[in-house]
């Protein structure tokens, strides 16, 4: 499985099959809003959604942006992982 970046989303693929995604919107030049995270039900329980959010965090760090986690799953990840505090928009 691999994660590729497309315009305003990370796509999780198993071979040629798209099995998940995390989408975001840009909020100006300094913030990104994670608005959706999804993994196909047959692939859940493998930590794949967490990997998608982690890619968003990595992107924000690389680009010097802050994240507004509107997606309930992303919000839960930010609440559970203090290591993400540096990119959380407060």
MMTF fields as JSON, N, C-alpha, C and O atoms, coordinates in Angstrom:
{
  "mmtfVersion": "1.0.0",
  "mmtfProducer": "UNKNOWN",
  "numBonds": 359,
  "numAtoms": 360,
  "numGroups": 90,
  "numChains": 1,
  "numModels": 1,
  "chainsPerModel": [1],
  "groupsPerChain": [90],
  "chainIdList": ["A"],
  "bondAtomList": [4, 2, 8, 6, 12, 10, 16, 14, 20, 18, 24, 22, 28, 26, 32, 30, 36, 34, 40, 38, 44, 42, 48, 46, 52, 50, 56, 54, 60, 58, 64, 62, 68, 66, 72, 70, 76, 74, 80, 78, 84, 82, 88, 86, 92, 90, 96, 94, 100, 98, 104, 102, 108, 106, 112, 110, 116, 114, 120, 118, 124, 122, 128, 126, 132, 130, 136, 134, 140, 138, 144, 142, 148, 146, 152, 150, 156, 154, 160, 158, 164, 162, 168, 166, 172, 170, 176, 174, 180, 178, 184, 182, 188, 186, 192, 190, 196, 194, 200, 198, 204, 202, 208, 206, 212, 210, 216, 214, 220, 218, 224, 222, 228, 226, 232, 230, 236, 234, 240, 238, 244, 242, 248, 246, 252, 250, 256, 254, 260, 258, 264, 262, 268, 266, 272, 270, 276, 274, 280, 278, 284, 282, 288, 286, 292, 290, 296, 294, 300, 298, 304, 302, 308, 306, 312, 310, 316, 314, 320, 318, 324, 322, 328, 326, 332, 330, 336, 334, 340, 338, 344, 342, 348, 346, 352, 350, 356, 354],
  "bondOrderList": [1, 1, 1, 1, 1, 1, 1, 1, 1, 1, 1, 1, 1, 1, 1, 1, 1, 1, 1, 1, 1, 1, 1, 1, 1, 1, 1, 1, 1, 1, 1, 1, 1, 1, 1, 1, 1, 1, 1, 1, 1, 1, 1, 1, 1, 1, 1, 1, 1, 1, 1, 1, 1, 1, 1, 1, 1, 1, 1, 1, 1, 1, 1, 1, 1, 1, 1, 1, 1, 1, 1, 1, 1, 1, 1, 1, 1, 1, 1, 1, 1, 1, 1, 1, 1, 1, 1, 1, 1],
  "groupList": [{"groupName": "UNK", "atomNameList": ["N", "CA", "C", "O"], "elementList": ["N", "C", "C", "O"], "formalChargeList": [0, 0, 0, 0], "bondAtomList": [1, 0, 2, 1, 3, 2], "bondOrderList": [1, 1, 2], "singleLetterCode": "X", "chemCompType": "L-PEPTIDE LINKING"}],
  "groupTypeList": [0, 0, 0, 0, 0, 0, 0, 0, 0, 0, 0, 0, 0, 0, 0, 0, 0, 0, 0, 0, 0, 0, 0, 0, 0, 0, 0, 0, 0, 0, 0, 0, 0, 0, 0, 0, 0, 0, 0, 0, 0, 0, 0, 0, 0, 0, 0, 0, 0, 0, 0, 0, 0, 0, 0, 0, 0, 0, 0, 0, 0, 0, 0, 0, 0, 0, 0, 0, 0, 0, 0, 0, 0, 0, 0, 0, 0, 0, 0, 0, 0, 0, 0, 0, 0, 0, 0, 0, 0, 0],
  "groupIdList": [1, 2, 3, 4, 5, 6, 7, 8, 9, 10, 11, 12, 13, 14, 15, 16, 17, 18, 19, 20, 21, 22, 23, 24, 25, 26, 27, 28, 29, 30, 31, 32, 33, 34, 35, 36, 37, 38, 39, 40, 41, 42, 43, 44, 45, 46, 47, 48, 49, 50, 51, 52, 53, 54, 55, 56, 57, 58, 59, 60, 61, 62, 63, 64, 65, 66, 67, 68, 69, 70, 71, 72, 73, 74, 75, 76, 77, 78, 79, 80, 81, 82, 83, 84, 85, 86, 87, 88, 89, 90],
  "secStructList": [7, 3, 3, 3, 3, 3, 6, 6, 3, 3, 3, 3, 3, 3, 6, 6, 3, 3, 3, 3, 3, 3, 3, 3, 3, 3, 3, 6, 6, 6, 3, 3, 3, 3, 3, 3, 3, 3, 3, 7, 4, 4, 4, 6, 6, 1, 1, 2, 2, 2, 2, 2, 2, 2, 2, 2, 2, 2, 2, 2, 2, 2, 2, 6, 7, 3, 3, 3, 3, 7, 1, 2, 2, 2, 2, 2, 2, 2, 2, 2, 7, 4, 4, 4, 4, 4, 4, 5, 7, 7],
  "xCoordList": [0.835, 0.0, 0.878, 1.939, 0.407, 1.153, 0.195, -0.983, 0.749, -0.021, 0.578, 1.782, -0.279, 0.176, -0.6, -1.75, 0.057, -0.591, -1.157, -0.47, -2.417, -3.076, -3.502, -3.203, -4.18, -4.584, -5.488, -6.613, -4.98, -5.695, -6.212, -7.241, -5.485, -5.824, -4.663, -3.851, -4.624, -3.729, -4.6, -5.649, -4.156, -4.899, -4.122, -2.926, -4.82, -4.231, -4.63, -5.814, -3.619, -3.885, -3.32, -2.249, -4.068, -3.624, -3.531, -4.539, -2.33, -2.174, -2.803, -2.437, -3.741, -4.445, -5.743, -6.397, -6.12, -7.39, -7.257, -6.406, -8.104, -8.14, -8.94, -10.116, -8.279, -8.944, -9.126, -9.731, -8.611, -8.786, -8.31, -7.641, -8.674, -8.223, -8.325, -9.088, -7.538, -7.668, -7.656, -6.755, -8.651, -8.734, -8.556, -8.828, -8.094, -7.945, -8.266, -8.255, -8.55, -8.744, -7.692, -7.33, -7.208, -6.275, -7.074, -8.069, -6.637, -7.255, -6.208, -5.517, -6.1, -5.027, -3.731, -3.744, -2.625, -1.319, -0.67, 0.329, -1.216, -0.576, -1.321, -0.816, -2.522, -3.32, -3.923, -4.22, -4.092, -4.845, -5.902, -5.658, -7.069, -8.183, -8.354, -8.702, -8.107, -8.39, -9.891, -10.42, -10.579, -12.029, -12.622, -13.831, -11.782, -12.341, -11.233, -10.166, -11.491, -10.595, -11.477, -12.483, -11.087, -11.88, -10.969, -9.988, -11.307, -10.657, -11.764, -12.702, -11.653, -12.618, -12.826, -11.855, -14.086, -14.361, -13.592, -13.241, -13.33, -12.624, -11.139, -10.456, -10.637, -9.234, -9.07, -7.947, -10.155, -10.085, -9.424, -9.358, -8.936, -8.298, -6.815, -6.185, -6.252, -4.836, -4.009, -2.826, -4.629, -3.903, -3.7, -2.834, -4.486, -4.29, -4.779, -4.142, -5.887, -6.376, -5.371, -5.158, -4.762, -3.734, -2.563, -1.992, -2.207, -1.108, -1.465, -0.609, -2.717, -3.148, -3.038, -2.533, -3.507, -3.403, -1.934, -1.559, -1.113, 0.322, 0.954, 1.841, 0.506, 1.008, 0.611, 1.389, -0.588, -1.018, -0.164, 0.202, 0.153, 1.013, 2.408, 2.989, 2.931, 4.237, 4.237, 5.189, 3.183, 3.069, 3.042, 3.727, 2.247, 2.155, 3.516, 3.9, 4.233, 5.564, 6.517, 7.247, 6.509, 7.396, 7.097, 8.009, 5.816, 5.41, 5.241, 4.875, 5.505, 5.384, 3.952, 3.705, 3.003, 1.591, 1.047, 1.661, -0.102, -0.855, -2.081, -2.559, -2.581, -3.727, -4.924, -4.81, -6.074, -7.36, -8.029, -8.467, -8.118, -8.692, -10.218, -10.722, -10.951, -12.413, -12.985, -14.043, -12.307, -12.736, -12.71, -11.707, -13.789, -13.812, -12.659, -12.117, -12.275, -11.175, -9.861, -9.091, -9.611, -8.378, -8.355, -7.312, -9.494, -9.575, -9.177, -8.426, -9.69, -9.359, -7.858, -7.254, -7.266, -5.822, -5.031, -4.063, -5.434, -4.739, -4.918, -4.001, -6.092, -6.325, -5.475, -5.03, -5.251, -4.522, -3.007, -2.273, -2.529, -1.101, -0.491, -0.545, 0.088, 0.709, 1.819, 2.142, 2.404, 3.474, 2.97, 3.772, 1.668, 1.104, 0.848, 0.433, 1.088, 0.769, 1.464, 0.937, 2.642, 3.383, 2.7, 2.975, 1.823, 1.13, -0.357, -1.075, -0.814, -2.235, -2.494, -1.82, -3.469, -3.864, -4.685, -5.747, -4.191, -4.905, -5.373, -5.992],
  "yCoordList": [-1.182, 0.0, 1.242, 1.28, 2.25, 3.495, 4.683, 4.575, 5.817, 7.051, 8.031, 8.29, 8.572, 9.562, 10.859, 10.854, 11.957, 13.255, 13.697, 13.696, 14.074, 14.697, 16.082, 16.467, 16.824, 18.177, 18.135, 17.638, 18.658, 18.787, 17.466, 17.432, 16.372, 15.111, 14.134, 14.164, 13.26, 12.119, 10.904, 10.709, 10.097, 8.913, 7.678, 7.555, 6.77, 5.504, 4.446, 4.238, 3.776, 2.776, 1.42, 1.308, 0.412, -0.967, -1.447, -1.83, -1.427, -1.668, -0.507, 0.648, -0.808, 0.243, 0.665, 1.604, -0.016, 0.249, 1.349, 1.28, 2.366, 3.441, 2.947, 2.604, 2.915, 2.364, 3.388, 3.084, 4.594, 5.616, 6.968, 7.089, 7.985, 9.333, 10.238, 9.983, 11.293, 12.389, 13.654, 13.855, 14.499, 15.725, 16.943, 16.903, 18.022, 19.274, 20.444, 20.329, 21.56, 22.829, 23.783, 23.745, 24.63, 25.659, 26.813, 27.248, 27.304, 28.455, 29.555, 29.761, 30.245, 31.217, 30.488, 29.345, 31.153, 30.571, 29.877, 29.178, 30.055, 29.533, 28.398, 27.828, 28.058, 27.031, 26.062, 26.411, 24.832, 23.843, 23.234, 23.002, 22.979, 22.415, 20.967, 20.703, 20.026, 18.62, 18.445, 18.574, 18.146, 18.093, 16.705, 16.523, 15.719, 14.385, 13.341, 13.534, 12.247, 11.087, 9.854, 9.699, 8.977, 7.784, 6.618, 6.781, 5.44, 4.188, 3.175, 3.049, 2.457, 1.421, 0.496, 0.064, 0.188, -0.64, -1.963, -2.433, -2.558, -3.848, -3.708, -4.709, -2.463, -2.222, -1.577, -1.301, -1.339, -0.657, -1.532, -2.753, -0.896, -1.618, -1.872, -2.596, -1.283, -1.48, -0.215, -0.18, 0.823, 2.064, 2.909, 3.784, 2.66, 3.369, 4.817, 5.707, 5.056, 6.432, 7.277, 8.45, 6.667, 7.364, 7.76, 8.839, 6.877, 7.18, 8.335, 9.152, 8.403, 9.512, 10.845, 11.826, 10.874, 12.11, 12.454, 13.626, 11.458, 11.704, 12.341, 13.185, 11.944, 12.561, 14.029, 14.869, 14.339, 15.735, 16.546, 17.685, 15.949, 16.616, 16.841, 17.915, 15.834, 15.952, 17.067, 17.843, 17.144, 18.199, 19.579, 20.5, 19.715, 20.996, 21.406, 22.572, 20.477, 20.798, 21.234, 22.214, 20.522, 20.837, 22.222, 22.961, 22.567, 23.836, 24.966, 26.081, 24.687, 25.718, 26.174, 27.353, 25.241, 25.569, 25.019, 24.165, 25.521, 25.013, 24.273, 24.553, 23.33, 22.522, 22.819, 22.919, 22.957, 23.027, 21.672, 21.422, 20.794, 19.466, 19.448, 19.162, 19.75, 19.737, 18.326, 18.045, 17.456, 16.065, 15.434, 15.552, 14.767, 14.171, 13.208, 13.184, 12.416, 11.482, 12.249, 11.933, 13.248, 14.034, 14.749, 14.816, 15.277, 15.945, 14.976, 15.332, 13.735, 12.725, 12.425, 12.249, 12.368, 12.117, 13.243, 12.985, 14.478, 15.612, 15.608, 15.972, 15.198, 15.122, 14.021, 14.17, 12.932, 11.781, 11.88, 11.185, 12.73, 12.751, 14.124, 15.011, 14.297, 15.576, 15.975, 17.158, 15.01, 15.316, 16.162, 16.736, 16.241, 17.042, 18.499, 19.31, 18.829, 20.165, 21.286, 22.394, 21.007, 22.061, 22.534, 23.64, 21.729, 22.147, 22.427, 22.762, 22.291, 22.547, 24.042, 24.782, 24.486, 25.894, 26.153, 25.56, 27.036, 27.321, 28.742, 29.147],
  "zCoordList": [0.0, 0.0, 0.0, 0.623, -0.714, -0.71, -0.687, -1.027, -0.273, -0.177, -1.179, -1.171, -2.039, -3.001, -2.787, -2.349, -3.107, -2.961, -4.295, -5.317, -4.261, -5.397, -4.933, -3.802, -5.763, -5.379, -4.148, -4.2, -3.065, -1.785, -1.219, -0.544, -1.5, -0.851, -0.943, -1.868, 0.071, 0.042, -0.264, 0.35, -1.214, -1.628, -1.194, -1.457, -0.527, -0.099, -1.117, -1.382, -1.689, -2.719, -2.333, -1.736, -2.693, -2.584, -4.026, -4.621, -4.589, -6.02, -6.766, -6.548, -7.638, -8.395, -7.723, -8.176, -6.654, -5.987, -4.949, -4.062, -5.064, -4.069, -2.871, -2.992, -1.703, -0.514, 0.6, 1.628, 0.404, 1.433, 0.953, -0.073, 1.725, 1.398, 2.616, 3.547, 2.578, 3.518, 2.675, 1.86, 2.868, 2.083, 2.976, 4.176, 2.364, 3.097, 2.184, 0.958, 2.81, 2.118, 2.635, 3.811, 1.764, 2.2, 2.787, 2.207, 3.934, 4.581, 4.595, 5.593, 3.495, 3.335, 3.015, 2.559, 3.257, 2.933, 4.118, 3.948, 5.316, 6.512, 7.199, 8.166, 6.713, 7.381, 6.375, 5.232, 6.845, 6.077, 6.985, 8.169, 6.425, 7.172, 6.727, 5.576, 7.644, 7.328, 7.502, 8.606, 6.386, 6.436, 6.229, 6.373, 5.891, 5.626, 5.666, 5.084, 6.349, 6.354, 6.186, 6.878, 5.255, 4.979, 4.618, 3.893, 5.135, 4.742, 4.473, 5.261, 3.363, 3.002, 4.2, 4.82, 4.535, 5.716, 5.76, 6.842, 4.615, 4.62, 4.972, 5.186, 5.031, 5.371, 6.744, 7.165, 7.431, 8.729, 9.779, 9.636, 10.835, 11.927, 11.699, 12.47, 10.646, 10.328, 10.545, 10.209, 11.106, 11.354, 10.104, 10.083, 9.064, 7.799, 7.863, 7.3, 8.534, 8.675, 9.459, 9.153, 10.47, 11.236, 10.345, 10.501, 9.407, 8.483, 7.558, 7.219, 7.153, 6.305, 7.049, 6.503, 8.286, 9.082, 9.316, 9.269, 9.566, 9.765, 8.524, 8.646, 7.344, 6.106, 6.052, 5.6, 6.508, 6.56, 7.517, 7.226, 8.666, 9.648, 9.051, 9.206, 8.38, 7.744, 6.694, 6.612, 5.902, 4.887, 5.549, 5.105, 6.613, 7.31, 7.87, 7.77, 8.447, 8.99, 7.881, 8.034, 6.788, 5.666, 5.105, 4.736, 5.044, 4.437, 5.448, 5.075, 6.725, 7.75, 7.973, 8.225, 7.882, 8.05, 9.361, 10.0, 9.742, 10.889, 10.359, 9.26, 11.15, 10.749, 11.641, 12.862, 10.993, 11.686, 11.422, 10.299, 12.425, 12.206, 12.366, 13.452, 11.296, 11.363, 11.261, 11.824, 10.561, 10.447, 11.837, 12.541, 12.249, 13.592, 13.851, 14.956, 12.858, 13.062, 13.264, 14.17, 12.427, 12.566, 13.921, 14.57, 14.34, 15.646, 16.752, 17.66, 16.67, 17.667, 17.656, 18.714, 16.489, 16.389, 17.05, 17.765, 16.816, 17.433, 18.943, 19.678, 19.41, 20.857, 21.499, 22.637, 20.788, 21.329, 21.174, 21.876, 20.27, 19.967, 20.238, 19.386, 21.426, 21.768, 20.796, 20.686, 20.093, 19.133, 17.962, 17.225, 17.79, 16.704, 17.117, 16.289, 18.373, 18.895, 18.134, 18.044, 17.589, 16.893, 15.62, 15.156, 15.045, 13.82, 14.043, 13.101, 15.282, 15.576, 15.602, 16.318, 14.822, 14.822, 16.079, 16.269, 16.932, 18.179, 18.24, 19.224]
}
